[in-house]
Amino acid sequence: MGLRLENISHAYDGTDVVRRVSLAVPPGEVACLLGPSGCGKTTLLRLAAGLERLGRGSIAIGDRMVADGSRRIDLPPEARRAGLMFQDYALFPHLTVAENVTFGLRDRASRRRWVSMALERIGLAHLADSYPHTLSGGQAQRCALLRAVAPEPEVLLLDEPFSGLDVTRRAQVREQTLALLRETGVATLIVTHDPEEAMFMADRLWVMHEGTIVQGGTPAETYLHPADAFVASLFGPLNRLSGRVRAGRIETPVGAADAPGFADGARVQVLVRPEGVQAVEVANSGGGGKEGAAGDGRIVTARLLGRCSHLRIAVEGLEEPLQALAPGVFLPDPGTPVIVQLDGRHVFVFAEG
């Protein structure tokens, strides 16, 4: 059964911080709650773990109801079969790595053998007798994760599990964590404000905003078909254009965009991801660029980011330069004329509000 939250609402000092949230995480699935700080996602995690008393709604873990708003059921954290990993890892400083991981275990030889194998597999076996203050951030994260998984919980709740790691280490530890979660088959709910992390880890993704879930689906669905401008903005910077709809389309200084479902004359905003702005140097465009090329621009700046190049392009009719991401090394000099075209997969049209 995994984890099931139904119609959850919760308030602090009379102010609602979570409103009518429902979601379910089946066994073997990794789900992410994505949203900015203060949107209510950590509160949901604490409610599921039993660290906060539920206001309204119900929470079930496995085949048991563990809390409901009537307070007839409100199991303590230790009775919920939920493993919780805090953002700061909260390792016991006086216990070794092995003692931290086995802290919540009953004396079962089979599970202790699993712990020994798990420590070996994620590269902590040689640190089994070490204390937390000697560990790197990645090592502490893996130790805390194993401690949460070792008692075989029905649900695993992870609060910003990779936020304390540097970029290089984060990618490696995320892969190790995901492999371990797949192996255990436990229903996992991860809270994060990092869209790349959510895209990488999640089978299912819920976006939270001001205490409510505004969109849910697979990572690909959420990224490619955001429900509104807020969801689109979570995945990185956007170029913001505007205009009026004519015959189901909107004309912009860099081309037309489809605007299905909007009445003629409706004022709309057009959001374009930097990767949706394609630029071709005029000298290399073969006499006018690609079919449907919309307008001329000039390079303001070009910077190499490693795997891609970031461009700022001045276009007549736009107050601000467009931001563009080009794959690989593309570093035209400032002032270079370019043909600009939009990739419709990264263009989103919403009502102007």
Buried (B, 14 or more C-beta within 10 A) or exposed (E): BBBBBBEBBBBEEEEBBBBBBEBBBEBBBBBBBBBEEEBBBBBBBBBBBBEBEBBBBBBBBBEBBBBBBEEEBBBEEEEBBBBBBBBEBBBEEEBBBBBBBBEBBEEEEEBBEBBBEBBEBBEBBEBBEBBBEEBEBBBBBBBBBBBBBBBBBBBBBBBBBBBBBEEEBBBEBBEBBBEBBEEBEBBBBBBBBBBEBBBBBBBBBBBBBBBBBBBBBEBEBBBEEBBBBBBBBBBEEBBEBEBBBBEEBBBBBBBBBEBEEBEEEBEBBBBBBBBBBBBBBBEEBEEEBEEEBBBBBBBBEBEEEEEBBBBBBBBEEBEEBBBBBBEEEBBBEEEBEBBBBBEBEBBBBBEEE
